[in-house]
Amino acid sequence: MKYIIPAVIILLVIAVFAFIIRRKHNSEIERLEHEKHQIQNKPILEEMTKVKQLNMNGQTEEMFERWRNTWTEVMDVLMPKIDVLLFDAEETIDKFLFIKASKIEREIQLLISSCDDKMSGILKELEELIGSEEKNRIEMEQLKEQHRAARKTLLAHQYSFGDAVPAIEAKLESFIPHFEEFDKLTETGNYLSAREIVISVQDEGQKFFQILHDIPSVLSEIQHKIPASIHELRNGQKEMEESSYYLQHLEMTKKLDTLEEELKELKAAVVELNVGKTIVRVEEIKDEIETFYDLLEKEVLAKKYVDQHKEKTADRLKEVTFVTRAISEEAAYVQQSYRLPEKEAEIPQSCLKELEDLHKKFELLSTRVEEEQSAYSSLQEELNDIAEEIDRLYEEQDRFANRLKNLRIDENKARAKLDELKNLLHETDRMLQKANIPGIPEDMDVRLEEAEEHIYVAMQSLQEVPLNMTLVENYLLKAEACMEEVHQKAKEMLENVLLTEKIIQYGNRYRANHPNVHQRLLEAEEAFRQLRYAKALEDAATAVEEAEPGALKKIEVLVKEDAWRT
C-alpha cells in the first residue's frame, strides 16, 4: 500500500504534465493554421486582375506569368502539403508523440514562411508595377507639358535667350528620343524600364528648365545692366578726374577692362548652358561694381569735407598757436613767483614744438590739395589727424593755464590754512593753561613743540621765492595732521583729568569701610600729582569698580551731562 499511493501521485503528475504539453502543441497548431489562412486570403488574384488592364506585353506579360505560376505552386502544391502536415501533427499530438510533433511543426513553419515570402513578393511587385504605370503616366505628362511650354517660351522670346538659342533647341530636341522610348516601353508593357526613363528625364529636366528660367535674367545682366554700369562708372571717373579728383589709386580703368573681358567669357558659358557658376560670378561682379560706386562717392564726400574744413583747421591751428605762445609767456612770468615741476614747466615749449610740426604737415597737405595728385579720401584722413592733434594740444594747454591760475588761489588757501593751524595751536595751549590741572605732562609738551615746528616749516616754505606750491602743500598736510592730533589728545587728556577727579570724589564715600579702595585712591592721587593722568584714571576707576560694580558708567554719564551744560 505504501508504494501504491506514491505511484498514483507520480502517474497523476505525468498525466497533468502531458496534458499541459498537449495543450501547448494544440495552440501551436492553431497558430500555424491561422497563418496559413492569412496567406490564402492575400488579395493576389484581385491585384493580378488589375494588371490585365495594362498592356500585357513584354515585362508585364513575363511578370504576370511568373506571378501566376508562383501563386499556383503555393495554392495547389504547398498549401495541400501544409494541410497534410497539420493533420499528421494533430495525430501525433493525440498519441502524445510530442517530439515528433515538434519536428512536424517546424517543417510546417518553414513551408508557411516560404509561402508568405513568395506571396508578399508578388504583392510588392504588383504594387510597384501598377504604381509605376500611374506615376509614369502623370510625371511624363508633366515633363512633356514643361517641354511644350519651353518651346513656346523660346519661340516667343528668342531675343531674351540671345546666342544660347541653338544650344537650347538642341537640348529640347534631346528630350524627344526619351519621350519616344518611354511611349514604346509603355506600349510594350515594359513599365519598370519606362520608370527608369522617367526618373532620368525628370532629373535632367529639372536642371534644364531651371537653366531656361535663369538664362534671360543672366544674359540681361551680362549684356546690358553690367555693361551699362561699367559705362556709367567710366563716365563718372572721367568727369571726376576733369574736376580735379585724383583716382589713380583705385585702378578703376584696369579693373573695369578686366571685368569687360570676363563678361565675354561669362556670356560664352551661358551660350553653352553653363549657368550655375555664371550666376554666382555675376552676383560677385555686381558687388564689385557697387564697391566702385561707393569708392567714387567716398572721394566726392572727402573733397567736400576737405573744402569745408581746410580753412577752419588753418584758423584753428593759428588760434591754438597764439594761445600757446601767450600761455608760454604767462608761464615764464608766473615762474618768477612760483616754482613748477620740470615736466609741467616744459609743457608750453613742448606744445609749441608740436604745433610747429603740425604747421609743416598742414602746409604739405595744402600743397598736395593744390597739386591735385592725391586722393581726397587720404587728404581727409590727414586733415582729421591734424585737427585731432590741435584739439589735444589745446586741451593740454587749457589744463596748464588753469593750473597757473590756481597757483595764486592755492597760495591763498595755504596761507589761510596756516593761520587756522596757528590759531588752533594757540587755542590748544590756552586750553591747557587755563585748565585746573597740576601741570602739563612732558609728552604733551613734546607733541605741542612738534606741531609748532611743522607749522614753522610750512610758514618758511611760504616765504621762498619762487614759491614751490607742491612742497608747501606737502608741509601743510603734515602740519595739519600733527596739529589735529595734538588738539584731540589735549581734549582727551582734560576729559580724563575731569573724570579722574569725579571718580576720586565719588570713591571718597568708600574710604572708611574699604581699606583696599582707600589705598588705591591714594595711589591714584599720587599719580595725579605726578601728572600721570592715565595711571591715575586707571587706579581710581579700578578702586571704585571694586567697591561698586557699574559705578564707572554712572560717573561717565554725569561727566558728559556736566560737559553738555558747560
VENGIBEL-V86303 format. One record per backbone hydrogen bond with DSSP energy under -0.5 kcal/mol. NH is the residue of the N-H (numbers start at 0). CO is the residue of the C=O. Records with the same first field share a line. If there is no record, write none. Layout:
NH->CO + CO
This chain:
4->0
5->1
6->2
7->3
8->4
9->5
10->6
11->7
12->8
13->9
14->10
15->11
16->12
17->13
18->14
19->15
20->16
21->17
22->18
23->19
24->20
25->21
26->22
27->23
28->24
29->25
30->26
31->27
32->28
33->29
34->30
35->31
36->32
37->33
38->34
39->35
40->36
41->38
43->41
46->42
47->43
48->44
49->45
50->46
51->47
52->49
53->50
55->53
56->54
59->56 + 188
60->56
61->57
62->58
63->59
64->60
65->61
66->62
67->63
68->64
69->65
70->66
71->67
72->68
73->69
74->70
75->71
76->71 + 72
77->72
78->73
80->76
81->77
82->78
83->79
84->80
85->81
86->82
87->83
88->84
89->85
90->86
91->87
92->88
93->89
94->90
95->92
96->91
97->95
100->96
101->97
102->98
103->99
104->100
105->101
106->102
107->103
108->104
109->105
110->106
111->107
112->108
113->109
114->110
115->111
116->112
117->113
118->114
119->115
120->116
121->117
122->118
123->119
124->120
125->121
126->122
127->123
128->124
129->125
130->126
131->127
132->128
133->129
134->130
135->131
136->132
137->133
138->134
139->135
140->136
141->137
142->138
143->139
144->140
145->141
146->142
147->143
148->144
149->145
150->146
151->147
152->148
153->149
154->150
155->151
156->152
157->154
159->156
160->156 + 157
161->157
163->160
164->161
167->163
168->164
169->165
170->166
171->167
172->168
173->169
174->170 + 171
175->171 + 172
176->172
177->173
178->174
179->175
180->176
181->177
182->178
183->179
184->180
185->181
186->182
187->183
188->185
189->184
190->188
193->189
194->190
195->191
196->192
197->193
198->194
199->195
200->196
201->197
202->198
203->199
204->200
205->201
206->202
207->203
208->204
209->205
210->206
211->207
212->208
213->209
214->210
215->211
217->213
218->214
219->215
220->216
221->217
222->218
223->219
224->219
225->220
227->223
228->224
229->225
230->226
231->227
232->228
233->229
234->230
235->231
236->232
237->233
238->234
239->235
240->236
241->237
242->238 + 239
243->240
244->239
246->244
249->246
250->246 + 247
251->246
254->250
255->251
256->252
257->253
258->254
259->255
260->256
261->257
262->258
263->259
264->260
265->261
266->262
267->263
268->264
269->265
270->266
271->267
272->269
273->268
274->272
278->274
279->275
280->276
281->277
282->278
283->279
284->280
285->281
286->282
287->283
288->284
289->285
290->286
291->287
292->288
293->289
294->290
295->291
296->292
297->293
298->294
299->295
300->296
301->297
302->298
303->299
304->300
305->301
306->302
307->303
308->304
309->305
312->308
313->309
314->310
315->311
316->312
317->313
318->314
319->315
320->316
321->317
322->318
323->319
324->320
325->321
326->322
327->323
328->324
329->325
330->326
331->327
332->328
333->329
334->330
335->332
336->333
337->333
338->466
339->337
344->340
345->341
346->343
349->345
350->346
351->347
352->348
353->349
354->350
355->351
356->352
357->353
358->354
359->355
360->356
361->357
362->358
363->359
364->360
365->361
366->362
367->363
368->364
369->365
370->366
371->367
372->367
378->374
379->375
380->376
381->377
382->378
383->379
384->380
385->381
386->382
387->383
388->384
389->385
390->386
391->387
392->388
393->389
394->390
395->391
396->392
397->393
398->394
399->395
400->396
401->397
402->398
403->399
404->400
405->401
406->402 + 403
407->403
408->404
409->405
410->406
411->407
412->408
413->409
414->410
415->411
416->412
417->413
418->414
419->415
420->416
421->417
422->418
423->419
424->420
425->421
426->422
427->423
428->424
429->425
430->426
431->427
432->428
433->429
434->430
436->434
440->438
444->440
445->441
446->442
447->443
448->444
449->445
450->446
451->447
452->448
453->449
454->450
455->451
456->452
457->453
458->454
459->455
460->456
461->457
462->459
463->459 + 460
466->336
468->466
471->467
472->468
473->469
474->470
475->471
476->472
477->473
478->474
479->475
480->476
481->477
482->478
483->479
484->480
485->481
486->482
487->483
488->484
489->485
490->486
491->487
492->488
493->489
494->490
495->491
496->492
497->493
498->494
499->495
500->496
501->497
502->498
503->499
504->500
505->501
506->502
507->503
508->505
509->506
510->507
513->509
517->513
518->514
519->515
520->516
521->517
522->518
523->519
524->520
525->521
526->522
527->523
528->524
529->525
530->527
531->526
532->530
535->531
536->532
537->533
538->534
539->535
540->536
541->537
542->538
543->539
544->540
545->541
546->542
547->543
550->547
553->549
554->550
555->551
556->552
557->553
558->554
559->555
560->556
561->557
562->558
563->559
564->560
565->561
